[in-house]
Amino acid sequence: MAHSDEATRQRLREIVQNGEASAMPEVLAAIQATGGLDYSRQRARQYAEAAEAALEGLAENPAVAALRGLARYAVERGH
C-alpha cells in the first residue's frame, strides 16, 4: 500500500474492511502493479538472513539446524 496512489490505498482499505473476498483479482492487480510481491520477497529474504545470523554462535544441534532450515524454507518455497 505504501507504493500505491491514494485512490488505490483507499480502495484496498475498503476491500479489507468489508471483507470483499470477490475483490481478490483487484487486490492482486494492485500488488503486481506496485511491485509489492517483489518487495515482500526481498524483505522476507532479509528477515531470513537476519534470523540465520542470530543463530551464529550457538552450538550446532538438531534444533539449530531446524531453525536454519525453516528460515530458508520460508523464502524458498514455491507456494
mmCIF file of the N, C-alpha and C atoms, coordinates in Angstrom:
data_MODEL
# 
_entry.id   MODEL 
# 
loop_
_atom_site.group_PDB 
_atom_site.id 
_atom_site.type_symbol 
_atom_site.label_atom_id 
_atom_site.label_alt_id 
_atom_site.label_comp_id 
_atom_site.label_asym_id 
_atom_site.label_entity_id 
_atom_site.label_seq_id 
_atom_site.pdbx_PDB_ins_code 
_atom_site.Cartn_x 
_atom_site.Cartn_y 
_atom_site.Cartn_z 
_atom_site.occupancy 
_atom_site.B_iso_or_equiv 
_atom_site.pdbx_formal_charge 
_atom_site.auth_seq_id 
_atom_site.auth_comp_id 
_atom_site.auth_asym_id 
_atom_site.auth_atom_id 
_atom_site.pdbx_PDB_model_num 
ATOM 1   N N  . MET A 1 1  ? 0.826   -1.195  0.000   1.00 0.00 ? 1  MET A N  1 
ATOM 2   C CA . MET A 1 1  ? 0.000   0.000   0.000   1.00 0.00 ? 1  MET A CA 1 
ATOM 3   C C  . MET A 1 1  ? 0.866   1.253   0.000   1.00 0.00 ? 1  MET A C  1 
ATOM 4   N N  . ALA A 1 2  ? 2.034   1.158   0.604   1.00 0.00 ? 2  ALA A N  1 
ATOM 5   C CA . ALA A 1 2  ? 2.910   2.328   0.680   1.00 0.00 ? 2  ALA A CA 1 
ATOM 6   C C  . ALA A 1 2  ? 3.377   2.789   -0.691  1.00 0.00 ? 2  ALA A C  1 
ATOM 7   N N  . HIS A 1 3  ? 3.355   1.900   -1.670  1.00 0.00 ? 3  HIS A N  1 
ATOM 8   C CA . HIS A 1 3  ? 3.832   2.245   -3.002  1.00 0.00 ? 3  HIS A CA 1 
ATOM 9   C C  . HIS A 1 3  ? 2.703   2.510   -3.998  1.00 0.00 ? 3  HIS A C  1 
ATOM 10  N N  . SER A 1 4  ? 1.496   2.613   -3.524  1.00 0.00 ? 4  SER A N  1 
ATOM 11  C CA . SER A 1 4  ? 0.369   2.855   -4.428  1.00 0.00 ? 4  SER A CA 1 
ATOM 12  C C  . SER A 1 4  ? -0.167  4.278   -4.239  1.00 0.00 ? 4  SER A C  1 
ATOM 13  N N  . ASP A 1 5  ? -0.995  4.695   -5.174  1.00 0.00 ? 5  ASP A N  1 
ATOM 14  C CA . ASP A 1 5  ? -1.569  6.039   -5.070  1.00 0.00 ? 5  ASP A CA 1 
ATOM 15  C C  . ASP A 1 5  ? -2.714  6.048   -4.054  1.00 0.00 ? 5  ASP A C  1 
ATOM 16  N N  . GLU A 1 6  ? -3.160  7.229   -3.696  1.00 0.00 ? 6  GLU A N  1 
ATOM 17  C CA . GLU A 1 6  ? -4.169  7.376   -2.644  1.00 0.00 ? 6  GLU A CA 1 
ATOM 18  C C  . GLU A 1 6  ? -5.470  6.664   -2.991  1.00 0.00 ? 6  GLU A C  1 
ATOM 19  N N  . ALA A 1 7  ? -5.898  6.741   -4.239  1.00 0.00 ? 7  ALA A N  1 
ATOM 20  C CA . ALA A 1 7  ? -7.155  6.086   -4.636  1.00 0.00 ? 7  ALA A CA 1 
ATOM 21  C C  . ALA A 1 7  ? -7.053  4.571   -4.452  1.00 0.00 ? 7  ALA A C  1 
ATOM 22  N N  . THR A 1 8  ? -5.926  4.012   -4.831  1.00 0.00 ? 8  THR A N  1 
ATOM 23  C CA . THR A 1 8  ? -5.737  2.571   -4.676  1.00 0.00 ? 8  THR A CA 1 
ATOM 24  C C  . THR A 1 8  ? -5.681  2.193   -3.207  1.00 0.00 ? 8  THR A C  1 
ATOM 25  N N  . ARG A 1 9  ? -4.969  2.967   -2.399  1.00 0.00 ? 9  ARG A N  1 
ATOM 26  C CA . ARG A 1 9  ? -4.917  2.694   -0.958  1.00 0.00 ? 9  ARG A CA 1 
ATOM 27  C C  . ARG A 1 9  ? -6.310  2.701   -0.346  1.00 0.00 ? 9  ARG A C  1 
ATOM 28  N N  . GLN A 1 10 ? -7.095  3.694   -0.710  1.00 0.00 ? 10 GLN A N  1 
ATOM 29  C CA . GLN A 1 10 ? -8.446  3.793   -0.167  1.00 0.00 ? 10 GLN A CA 1 
ATOM 30  C C  . GLN A 1 10 ? -9.292  2.591   -0.578  1.00 0.00 ? 10 GLN A C  1 
ATOM 31  N N  . ARG A 1 11 ? -9.171  2.197   -1.835  1.00 0.00 ? 11 ARG A N  1 
ATOM 32  C CA . ARG A 1 11 ? -9.948  1.047   -2.320  1.00 0.00 ? 11 ARG A CA 1 
ATOM 33  C C  . ARG A 1 11 ? -9.521  -0.232  -1.594  1.00 0.00 ? 11 ARG A C  1 
ATOM 34  N N  . LEU A 1 12 ? -8.229  -0.412  -1.395  1.00 0.00 ? 12 LEU A N  1 
ATOM 35  C CA . LEU A 1 12 ? -7.749  -1.598  -0.691  1.00 0.00 ? 12 LEU A CA 1 
ATOM 36  C C  . LEU A 1 12 ? -8.235  -1.606  0.760   1.00 0.00 ? 12 LEU A C  1 
ATOM 37  N N  . ARG A 1 13 ? -8.245  -0.459  1.401   1.00 0.00 ? 13 ARG A N  1 
ATOM 38  C CA . ARG A 1 13 ? -8.791  -0.369  2.772   1.00 0.00 ? 13 ARG A CA 1 
ATOM 39  C C  . ARG A 1 13 ? -10.256 -0.808  2.799   1.00 0.00 ? 13 ARG A C  1 
ATOM 40  N N  . GLU A 1 14 ? -11.025 -0.321  1.831   1.00 0.00 ? 14 GLU A N  1 
ATOM 41  C CA . GLU A 1 14 ? -12.446 -0.683  1.764   1.00 0.00 ? 14 GLU A CA 1 
ATOM 42  C C  . GLU A 1 14 ? -12.616 -2.190  1.588   1.00 0.00 ? 14 GLU A C  1 
ATOM 43  N N  . ILE A 1 15 ? -11.800 -2.771  0.719   1.00 0.00 ? 15 ILE A N  1 
ATOM 44  C CA . ILE A 1 15 ? -11.889 -4.209  0.466   1.00 0.00 ? 15 ILE A CA 1 
ATOM 45  C C  . ILE A 1 15 ? -11.620 -4.986  1.751   1.00 0.00 ? 15 ILE A C  1 
ATOM 46  N N  . VAL A 1 16 ? -10.576 -4.599  2.470   1.00 0.00 ? 16 VAL A N  1 
ATOM 47  C CA . VAL A 1 16 ? -10.223 -5.295  3.704   1.00 0.00 ? 16 VAL A CA 1 
ATOM 48  C C  . VAL A 1 16 ? -11.285 -5.081  4.768   1.00 0.00 ? 16 VAL A C  1 
ATOM 49  N N  . GLN A 1 17 ? -11.712 -3.846  4.956   1.00 0.00 ? 17 GLN A N  1 
ATOM 50  C CA . GLN A 1 17 ? -12.706 -3.542  5.989   1.00 0.00 ? 17 GLN A CA 1 
ATOM 51  C C  . GLN A 1 17 ? -14.027 -4.247  5.741   1.00 0.00 ? 17 GLN A C  1 
ATOM 52  N N  . ASN A 1 18 ? -14.395 -4.392  4.477   1.00 0.00 ? 18 ASN A N  1 
ATOM 53  C CA . ASN A 1 18 ? -15.668 -5.021  4.137   1.00 0.00 ? 18 ASN A CA 1 
ATOM 54  C C  . ASN A 1 18 ? -15.544 -6.526  3.907   1.00 0.00 ? 18 ASN A C  1 
ATOM 55  N N  . GLY A 1 19 ? -14.328 -7.033  3.931   1.00 0.00 ? 19 GLY A N  1 
ATOM 56  C CA . GLY A 1 19 ? -14.134 -8.465  3.724   1.00 0.00 ? 19 GLY A CA 1 
ATOM 57  C C  . GLY A 1 19 ? -14.576 -8.931  2.351   1.00 0.00 ? 19 GLY A C  1 
ATOM 58  N N  . GLU A 1 20 ? -14.283 -8.135  1.338   1.00 0.00 ? 20 GLU A N  1 
ATOM 59  C CA . GLU A 1 20 ? -14.722 -8.440  -0.029  1.00 0.00 ? 20 GLU A CA 1 
ATOM 60  C C  . GLU A 1 20 ? -13.832 -9.492  -0.682  1.00 0.00 ? 20 GLU A C  1 
ATOM 61  N N  . ALA A 1 21 ? -14.097 -10.740 -0.404  1.00 0.00 ? 21 ALA A N  1 
ATOM 62  C CA . ALA A 1 21 ? -13.300 -11.823 -0.983  1.00 0.00 ? 21 ALA A CA 1 
ATOM 63  C C  . ALA A 1 21 ? -13.395 -11.824 -2.506  1.00 0.00 ? 21 ALA A C  1 
ATOM 64  N N  . SER A 1 22 ? -14.500 -11.382 -3.044  1.00 0.00 ? 22 SER A N  1 
ATOM 65  C CA . SER A 1 22 ? -14.675 -11.364 -4.503  1.00 0.00 ? 22 SER A CA 1 
ATOM 66  C C  . SER A 1 22 ? -13.777 -10.332 -5.181  1.00 0.00 ? 22 SER A C  1 
ATOM 67  N N  . ALA A 1 23 ? -13.180 -9.444  -4.405  1.00 0.00 ? 23 ALA A N  1 
ATOM 68  C CA . ALA A 1 23 ? -12.304 -8.408  -4.961  1.00 0.00 ? 23 ALA A CA 1 
ATOM 69  C C  . ALA A 1 23 ? -10.848 -8.861  -5.033  1.00 0.00 ? 23 ALA A C  1 
ATOM 70  N N  . MET A 1 24 ? -10.590 -10.138 -4.790  1.00 0.00 ? 24 MET A N  1 
ATOM 71  C CA . MET A 1 24 ? -9.210  -10.631 -4.798  1.00 0.00 ? 24 MET A CA 1 
ATOM 72  C C  . MET A 1 24 ? -8.479  -10.330 -6.109  1.00 0.00 ? 24 MET A C  1 
ATOM 73  N N  . PRO A 1 25 ? -9.081  -10.467 -7.277  1.00 0.00 ? 25 PRO A N  1 
ATOM 74  C CA . PRO A 1 25 ? -8.365  -10.108 -8.509  1.00 0.00 ? 25 PRO A CA 1 
ATOM 75  C C  . PRO A 1 25 ? -7.918  -8.637  -8.514  1.00 0.00 ? 25 PRO A C  1 
ATOM 76  N N  . GLU A 1 26 ? -8.733  -7.773  -7.975  1.00 0.00 ? 26 GLU A N  1 
ATOM 77  C CA . GLU A 1 26 ? -8.385  -6.355  -7.872  1.00 0.00 ? 26 GLU A CA 1 
ATOM 78  C C  . GLU A 1 26 ? -7.202  -6.139  -6.925  1.00 0.00 ? 26 GLU A C  1 
ATOM 79  N N  . VAL A 1 27 ? -7.199  -6.858  -5.819  1.00 0.00 ? 27 VAL A N  1 
ATOM 80  C CA . VAL A 1 27 ? -6.108  -6.763  -4.855  1.00 0.00 ? 27 VAL A CA 1 
ATOM 81  C C  . VAL A 1 27 ? -4.813  -7.275  -5.487  1.00 0.00 ? 27 VAL A C  1 
ATOM 82  N N  . LEU A 1 28 ? -4.885  -8.414  -6.143  1.00 0.00 ? 28 LEU A N  1 
ATOM 83  C CA . LEU A 1 28 ? -3.701  -8.977  -6.791  1.00 0.00 ? 28 LEU A CA 1 
ATOM 84  C C  . LEU A 1 28 ? -3.156  -8.048  -7.874  1.00 0.00 ? 28 LEU A C  1 
ATOM 85  N N  . ALA A 1 29 ? -4.034  -7.414  -8.628  1.00 0.00 ? 29 ALA A N  1 
ATOM 86  C CA . ALA A 1 29 ? -3.596  -6.469  -9.659  1.00 0.00 ? 29 ALA A CA 1 
ATOM 87  C C  . ALA A 1 29 ? -2.869  -5.288  -9.029  1.00 0.00 ? 29 ALA A C  1 
ATOM 88  N N  . ALA A 1 30 ? -3.362  -4.799  -7.905  1.00 0.00 ? 30 ALA A N  1 
ATOM 89  C CA . ALA A 1 30 ? -2.712  -3.679  -7.225  1.00 0.00 ? 30 ALA A CA 1 
ATOM 90  C C  . ALA A 1 30 ? -1.344  -4.093  -6.699  1.00 0.00 ? 30 ALA A C  1 
ATOM 91  N N  . ILE A 1 31 ? -1.248  -5.290  -6.175  1.00 0.00 ? 31 ILE A N  1 
ATOM 92  C CA . ILE A 1 31 ? 0.037   -5.793  -5.673  1.00 0.00 ? 31 ILE A CA 1 
ATOM 93  C C  . ILE A 1 31 ? 1.042   -5.901  -6.807  1.00 0.00 ? 31 ILE A C  1 
ATOM 94  N N  . GLN A 1 32 ? 0.610   -6.434  -7.927  1.00 0.00 ? 32 GLN A N  1 
ATOM 95  C CA . GLN A 1 32 ? 1.503   -6.580  -9.079  1.00 0.00 ? 32 GLN A CA 1 
ATOM 96  C C  . GLN A 1 32 ? 1.901   -5.227  -9.651  1.00 0.00 ? 32 GLN A C  1 
ATOM 97  N N  . ALA A 1 33 ? 0.976   -4.312  -9.720  1.00 0.00 ? 33 ALA A N  1 
ATOM 98  C CA . ALA A 1 33 ? 1.242   -3.001  -10.315 1.00 0.00 ? 33 ALA A CA 1 
ATOM 99  C C  . ALA A 1 33 ? 2.265   -2.196  -9.522  1.00 0.00 ? 33 ALA A C  1 
ATOM 100 N N  . THR A 1 34 ? 2.323   -2.419  -8.223  1.00 0.00 ? 34 THR A N  1 
ATOM 101 C CA . THR A 1 34 ? 3.233   -1.636  -7.384  1.00 0.00 ? 34 THR A CA 1 
ATOM 102 C C  . THR A 1 34 ? 4.519   -2.376  -7.043  1.00 0.00 ? 34 THR A C  1 
ATOM 103 N N  . GLY A 1 35 ? 4.680   -3.588  -7.558  1.00 0.00 ? 35 GLY A N  1 
ATOM 104 C CA . GLY A 1 35 ? 5.876   -4.358  -7.251  1.00 0.00 ? 35 GLY A CA 1 
ATOM 105 C C  . GLY A 1 35 ? 5.870   -4.921  -5.840  1.00 0.00 ? 35 GLY A C  1 
ATOM 106 N N  . GLY A 1 36 ? 4.698   -5.019  -5.254  1.00 0.00 ? 36 GLY A N  1 
ATOM 107 C CA . GLY A 1 36 ? 4.570   -5.471  -3.875  1.00 0.00 ? 36 GLY A CA 1 
ATOM 108 C C  . GLY A 1 36 ? 5.082   -6.871  -3.633  1.00 0.00 ? 36 GLY A C  1 
ATOM 109 N N  . LEU A 1 37 ? 4.892   -7.752  -4.591  1.00 0.00 ? 37 LEU A N  1 
ATOM 110 C CA . LEU A 1 37 ? 5.340   -9.127  -4.402  1.00 0.00 ? 37 LEU A CA 1 
ATOM 111 C C  . LEU A 1 37 ? 6.865   -9.201  -4.371  1.00 0.00 ? 37 LEU A C  1 
ATOM 112 N N  . ASP A 1 38 ? 7.524   -8.514  -5.291  1.00 0.00 ? 38 ASP A N  1 
ATOM 113 C CA . ASP A 1 38 ? 8.989   -8.492  -5.294  1.00 0.00 ? 38 ASP A CA 1 
ATOM 114 C C  . ASP A 1 38 ? 9.526   -7.862  -4.011  1.00 0.00 ? 38 ASP A C  1 
ATOM 115 N N  . TYR A 1 39 ? 8.896   -6.785  -3.580  1.00 0.00 ? 39 TYR A N  1 
ATOM 116 C CA . TYR A 1 39 ? 9.304   -6.119  -2.339  1.00 0.00 ? 39 TYR A CA 1 
ATOM 117 C C  . TYR A 1 39 ? 9.159   -7.078  -1.156  1.00 0.00 ? 39 TYR A C  1 
ATOM 118 N N  . SER A 1 40 ? 8.046   -7.779  -1.097  1.00 0.00 ? 40 SER A N  1 
ATOM 119 C CA . SER A 1 40 ? 7.801   -8.714  0.013   1.00 0.00 ? 40 SER A CA 1 
ATOM 120 C C  . SER A 1 40 ? 8.806   -9.848  0.012   1.00 0.00 ? 40 SER A C  1 
ATOM 121 N N  . ARG A 1 41 ? 9.135   -10.352 -1.166  1.00 0.00 ? 41 ARG A N  1 
ATOM 122 C CA . ARG A 1 41 ? 10.137  -11.423 -1.256  1.00 0.00 ? 41 ARG A CA 1 
ATOM 123 C C  . ARG A 1 41 ? 11.496  -10.929 -0.771  1.00 0.00 ? 41 ARG A C  1 
ATOM 124 N N  . GLN A 1 42 ? 11.867  -9.728  -1.174  1.00 0.00 ? 42 GLN A N  1 
ATOM 125 C CA . GLN A 1 42 ? 13.145  -9.156  -0.761  1.00 0.00 ? 42 GLN A CA 1 
ATOM 126 C C  . GLN A 1 42 ? 13.197  -8.993  0.759   1.00 0.00 ? 42 GLN A C  1 
ATOM 127 N N  . ARG A 1 43 ? 12.130  -8.448  1.340   1.00 0.00 ? 43 ARG A N  1 
ATOM 128 C CA . ARG A 1 43 ? 12.088  -8.278  2.799   1.00 0.00 ? 43 ARG A CA 1 
ATOM 129 C C  . ARG A 1 43 ? 12.129  -9.627  3.509   1.00 0.00 ? 43 ARG A C  1 
ATOM 130 N N  . ALA A 1 44 ? 11.430  -10.617 2.968   1.00 0.00 ? 44 ALA A N  1 
ATOM 131 C CA . ALA A 1 44 ? 11.443  -11.946 3.581   1.00 0.00 ? 44 ALA A CA 1 
ATOM 132 C C  . ALA A 1 44 ? 12.854  -12.518 3.574   1.00 0.00 ? 44 ALA A C  1 
ATOM 133 N N  . ARG A 1 45 ? 13.581  -12.340 2.474   1.00 0.00 ? 45 ARG A N  1 
ATOM 134 C CA . ARG A 1 45 ? 14.971  -12.810 2.422   1.00 0.00 ? 45 ARG A CA 1 
ATOM 135 C C  . ARG A 1 45 ? 15.825  -12.099 3.472   1.00 0.00 ? 45 ARG A C  1 
ATOM 136 N N  . GLN A 1 46 ? 15.615  -10.802 3.622   1.00 0.00 ? 46 GLN A N  1 
ATOM 137 C CA . GLN A 1 46 ? 16.374  -10.045 4.621   1.00 0.00 ? 46 GLN A CA 1 
ATOM 138 C C  . GLN A 1 46 ? 16.087  -10.556 6.032   1.00 0.00 ? 46 GLN A C  1 
ATOM 139 N N  . TYR A 1 47 ? 14.828  -10.812 6.334   1.00 0.00 ? 47 TYR A N  1 
ATOM 140 C CA . TYR A 1 47 ? 14.479  -11.324 7.656   1.00 0.00 ? 47 TYR A CA 1 
ATOM 141 C C  . TYR A 1 47 ? 15.040  -12.726 7.872   1.00 0.00 ? 47 TYR A C  1 
ATOM 142 N N  . ALA A 1 48 ? 15.013  -13.561 6.839   1.00 0.00 ? 48 ALA A N  1 
ATOM 143 C CA . ALA A 1 48 ? 15.555  -14.912 6.956   1.00 0.00 ? 48 ALA A CA 1 
ATOM 144 C C  . ALA A 1 48 ? 17.060  -14.853 7.199   1.00 0.00 ? 48 ALA A C  1 
ATOM 145 N N  . GLU A 1 49 ? 17.747  -13.961 6.498   1.00 0.00 ? 49 GLU A N  1 
ATOM 146 C CA . GLU A 1 49 ? 19.188  -13.803 6.709   1.00 0.00 ? 49 GLU A CA 1 
ATOM 147 C C  . GLU A 1 49 ? 19.472  -13.321 8.132   1.00 0.00 ? 49 GLU A C  1 
ATOM 148 N N  . ALA A 1 50 ? 18.662  -12.401 8.626   1.00 0.00 ? 50 ALA A N  1 
ATOM 149 C CA . ALA A 1 50 ? 18.838  -11.918 9.993   1.00 0.00 ? 50 ALA A CA 1 
ATOM 150 C C  . ALA A 1 50 ? 18.570  -13.033 11.002  1.00 0.00 ? 50 ALA A C  1 
ATOM 151 N N  . ALA A 1 51 ? 17.586  -13.867 10.717  1.00 0.00 ? 51 ALA A N  1 
ATOM 152 C CA . ALA A 1 51 ? 17.285  -14.988 11.610  1.00 0.00 ? 51 ALA A CA 1 
ATOM 153 C C  . ALA A 1 51 ? 18.451  -15.963 11.650  1.00 0.00 ? 51 ALA A C  1 
ATOM 154 N N  . GLU A 1 52 ? 19.015  -16.254 10.468  1.00 0.00 ? 52 GLU A N  1 
ATOM 155 C CA . GLU A 1 52 ? 20.165  -17.157 10.443  1.00 0.00 ? 52 GLU A CA 1 
ATOM 156 C C  . GLU A 1 52 ? 21.363  -16.542 11.153  1.00 0.00 ? 52 GLU A C  1 
ATOM 157 N N  . ALA A 1 53 ? 21.576  -15.264 10.977  1.00 0.00 ? 53 ALA A N  1 
ATOM 158 C CA . ALA A 1 53 ? 22.691  -14.582 11.642  1.00 0.00 ? 53 ALA A CA 1 
ATOM 159 C C  . ALA A 1 53 ? 22.523  -14.634 13.159  1.00 0.00 ? 53 ALA A C  1 
ATOM 160 N N  . ALA A 1 54 ? 21.289  -14.566 13.625  1.00 0.00 ? 54 ALA A N  1 
ATOM 161 C CA . ALA A 1 54 ? 21.031  -14.622 15.067  1.00 0.00 ? 54 ALA A CA 1 
ATOM 162 C C  . ALA A 1 54 ? 21.392  -15.987 15.645  1.00 0.00 ? 54 ALA A C  1 
ATOM 163 N N  . LEU A 1 55 ? 21.446  -17.000 14.788  1.00 0.00 ? 55 LEU A N  1 
ATOM 164 C CA . LEU A 1 55 ? 21.792  -18.347 15.248  1.00 0.00 ? 55 LEU A CA 1 
ATOM 165 C C  . LEU A 1 55 ? 23.300  -18.561 15.338  1.00 0.00 ? 55 LEU A C  1 
ATOM 166 N N  . GLU A 1 56 ? 24.063  -17.651 14.746  1.00 0.00 ? 56 GLU A N  1 
ATOM 167 C CA . GLU A 1 56 ? 25.523  -17.776 14.794  1.00 0.00 ? 56 GLU A CA 1 
ATOM 168 C C  . GLU A 1 56 ? 25.984  -17.787 16.253  1.00 0.00 ? 56 GLU A C  1 
ATOM 169 N N  . GLY A 1 57 ? 26.957  -18.597 16.517  1.00 0.00 ? 57 GLY A N  1 
ATOM 170 C CA . GLY A 1 57 ? 27.497  -18.671 17.868  1.00 0.00 ? 57 GLY A CA 1 
ATOM 171 C C  . GLY A 1 57 ? 26.826  -19.736 18.721  1.00 0.00 ? 57 GLY A C  1 
ATOM 172 N N  . LEU A 1 58 ? 25.680  -20.220 18.275  1.00 0.00 ? 58 LEU A N  1 
ATOM 173 C CA . LEU A 1 58 ? 25.029  -21.306 19.015  1.00 0.00 ? 58 LEU A CA 1 
ATOM 174 C C  . LEU A 1 58 ? 25.648  -22.627 18.589  1.00 0.00 ? 58 LEU A C  1 
ATOM 175 N N  . ALA A 1 59 ? 25.719  -23.545 19.502  1.00 0.00 ? 59 ALA A N  1 
ATOM 176 C CA . ALA A 1 59 ? 26.237  -24.870 19.181  1.00 0.00 ? 59 ALA A CA 1 
ATOM 177 C C  . ALA A 1 59 ? 25.338  -25.514 18.143  1.00 0.00 ? 59 ALA A C  1 
ATOM 178 N N  . GLU A 1 60 ? 25.964  -26.108 17.151  1.00 0.00 ? 60 GLU A N  1 
ATOM 179 C CA . GLU A 1 60 ? 25.174  -26.765 16.105  1.00 0.00 ? 60 GLU A CA 1 
ATOM 180 C C  . GLU A 1 60 ? 24.532  -28.018 16.693  1.00 0.00 ? 60 GLU A C  1 
ATOM 181 N N  . ASN A 1 61 ? 23.241  -28.111 16.546  1.00 0.00 ? 61 ASN A N  1 
ATOM 182 C CA . ASN A 1 61 ? 22.485  -29.265 17.027  1.00 0.00 ? 61 ASN A CA 1 
ATOM 183 C C  . ASN A 1 61 ? 21.223  -29.368 16.185  1.00 0.00 ? 61 ASN A C  1 
ATOM 184 N N  . PRO A 1 62 ? 20.431  -30.395 16.353  1.00 0.00 ? 62 PRO A N  1 
ATOM 185 C CA . PRO A 1 62 ? 19.238  -30.566 15.510  1.00 0.00 ? 62 PRO A CA 1 
ATOM 186 C C  . PRO A 1 62 ? 18.257  -29.386 15.585  1.00 0.00 ? 62 PRO A C  1 
ATOM 187 N N  . ALA A 1 63 ? 18.127  -28.776 16.732  1.00 0.00 ? 63 ALA A N  1 
ATOM 188 C CA . ALA A 1 63 ? 17.193  -27.648 16.872  1.00 0.00 ? 63 ALA A CA 1 
ATOM 189 C C  . ALA A 1 63 ? 17.684  -26.443 16.072  1.00 0.00 ? 63 ALA A C  1 
ATOM 190 N N  . VAL A 1 64 ? 18.959  -26.134 16.147  1.00 0.00 ? 64 VAL A N  1 
ATOM 191 C CA . VAL A 1 64 ? 19.525  -25.003 15.394  1.00 0.00 ? 64 VAL A CA 1 
ATOM 192 C C  . VAL A 1 64 ? 19.438  -25.293 13.905  1.00 0.00 ? 64 VAL A C  1 
ATOM 193 N N  . ALA A 1 65 ? 19.742  -26.521 13.513  1.00 0.00 ? 65 ALA A N  1 
ATOM 194 C CA . ALA A 1 65 ? 19.643  -26.896 12.103  1.00 0.00 ? 65 ALA A CA 1 
ATOM 195 C C  . ALA A 1 65 ? 18.202  -26.750 11.610  1.00 0.00 ? 65 ALA A C  1 
ATOM 196 N N  . ALA A 1 66 ? 17.253  -27.125 12.436  1.00 0.00 ? 66 ALA A N  1 
ATOM 197 C CA . ALA A 1 66 ? 15.843  -26.994 12.060  1.00 0.00 ? 66 ALA A CA 1 
ATOM 198 C C  . ALA A 1 66 ? 15.454  -25.529 11.887  1.00 0.00 ? 66 ALA A C  1 
ATOM 199 N N  . LEU A 1 67 ? 15.924  -24.671 12.767  1.00 0.00 ? 67 LEU A N  1 
ATOM 200 C CA . LEU A 1 67 ? 15.620  -23.241 12.654  1.00 0.00 ? 67 LEU A CA 1 
ATOM 201 C C  . LEU A 1 67 ? 16.234  -22.648 11.385  1.00 0.00 ? 67 LEU A C  1 
ATOM 202 N N  . ARG A 1 68 ? 17.468  -23.065 11.059  1.00 0.00 ? 68 ARG A N  1 
ATOM 203 C CA . ARG A 1 68 ? 18.088  -22.607 9.805   1.00 0.00 ? 68 ARG A CA 1 
ATOM 204 C C  . ARG A 1 68 ? 17.253  -23.052 8.612   1.00 0.00 ? 68 ARG A C  1 
ATOM 205 N N  . GLY A 1 69 ? 16.874  -24.305 8.638   1.00 0.00 ? 69 GLY A N  1 
ATOM 206 C CA . GLY A 1 69 ? 16.068  -24.856 7.549   1.00 0.00 ? 69 GLY A CA 1 
ATOM 207 C C  . GLY A 1 69 ? 14.735  -24.155 7.414   1.00 0.00 ? 69 GLY A C  1 
ATOM 208 N N  . LEU A 1 70 ? 14.133  -23.828 8.515   1.00 0.00 ? 70 LEU A N  1 
ATOM 209 C CA . LEU A 1 70 ? 12.846  -23.143 8.496   1.00 0.00 ? 70 LEU A CA 1 
ATOM 210 C C  . LEU A 1 70 ? 12.974  -21.750 7.888   1.00 0.00 ? 70 LEU A C  1 
ATOM 211 N N  . ALA A 1 71 ? 14.020  -21.035 8.258   1.00 0.00 ? 71 ALA A N  1 
ATOM 212 C CA . ALA A 1 71 ? 14.241  -19.694 7.699   1.00 0.00 ? 71 ALA A CA 1 
ATOM 213 C C  . ALA A 1 71 ? 14.424  -19.776 6.189   1.00 0.00 ? 71 ALA A C  1 
ATOM 214 N N  . ARG A 1 72 ? 15.189  -20.749 5.733   1.00 0.00 ? 72 ARG A N  1 
ATOM 215 C CA . ARG A 1 72 ? 15.413  -20.907 4.287   1.00 0.00 ? 72 ARG A CA 1 
ATOM 216 C C  . ARG A 1 72 ? 14.141  -21.338 3.566   1.00 0.00 ? 72 ARG A C  1 
ATOM 217 N N  . TYR A 1 73 ? 13.438  -22.293 4.162   1.00 0.00 ? 73 TYR A N  1 
ATOM 218 C CA . TYR A 1 73 ? 12.216  -22.793 3.551   1.00 0.00 ? 73 TYR A CA 1 
ATOM 219 C C  . TYR A 1 73 ? 11.186  -21.679 3.374   1.00 0.00 ? 73 TYR A C  1 
ATOM 220 N N  . ALA A 1 74 ? 11.098  -20.811 4.357   1.00 0.00 ? 74 ALA A N  1 
ATOM 221 C CA . ALA A 1 74 ? 10.096  -19.737 4.319   1.00 0.00 ? 74 ALA A CA 1 
ATOM 222 C C  . ALA A 1 74 ? 10.260  -18.840 3.099   1.00 0.00 ? 74 ALA A C  1 
ATOM 223 N N  . VAL A 1 75 ? 11.490  -18.668 2.627   1.00 0.00 ? 75 VAL A N  1 
ATOM 224 C CA . VAL A 1 75 ? 11.689  -17.776 1.480   1.00 0.00 ? 75 VAL A CA 1 
ATOM 225 C C  . VAL A 1 75 ? 11.913  -18.515 0.180   1.00 0.00 ? 75 VAL A C  1 
ATOM 226 N N  . GLU A 1 76 ? 12.191  -19.804 0.236   1.00 0.00 ? 76 GLU A N  1 
ATOM 227 C CA . GLU A 1 76 ? 12.463  -20.554 -0.989  1.00 0.00 ? 76 GLU A CA 1 
ATOM 228 C C  . GLU A 1 76 ? 11.278  -21.363 -1.478  1.00 0.00 ? 76 GLU A C  1 
ATOM 229 N N  . ARG A 1 77 ? 10.286  -21.528 -0.649  1.00 0.00 ? 77 ARG A N  1 
ATOM 230 C CA . ARG A 1 77 ? 9.151   -22.361 -1.041  1.00 0.00 ? 77 ARG A CA 1 
ATOM 231 C C  . ARG A 1 77 ? 8.418   -21.752 -2.229  1.00 0.00 ? 77 ARG A C  1 
ATOM 232 N N  . GLY A 1 78 ? 7.731   -22.563 -2.974  1.00 0.00 ? 78 GLY A N  1 
ATOM 233 C CA . GLY A 1 78 ? 7.054   -22.105 -4.179  1.00 0.00 ? 78 GLY A CA 1 
ATOM 234 C C  . GLY A 1 78 ? 5.575   -21.828 -4.005  1.00 0.00 ? 78 GLY A C  1 
ATOM 235 N N  . HIS A 1 79 ? 5.071   -21.820 -2.799  1.00 0.00 ? 79 HIS A N  1 
ATOM 236 C CA . HIS A 1 79 ? 3.637   -21.575 -2.574  1.00 0.00 ? 79 HIS A CA 1 
ATOM 237 C C  . HIS A 1 79 ? 3.423   -20.809 -1.300  1.00 0.00 ? 79 HIS A C  1 
# 
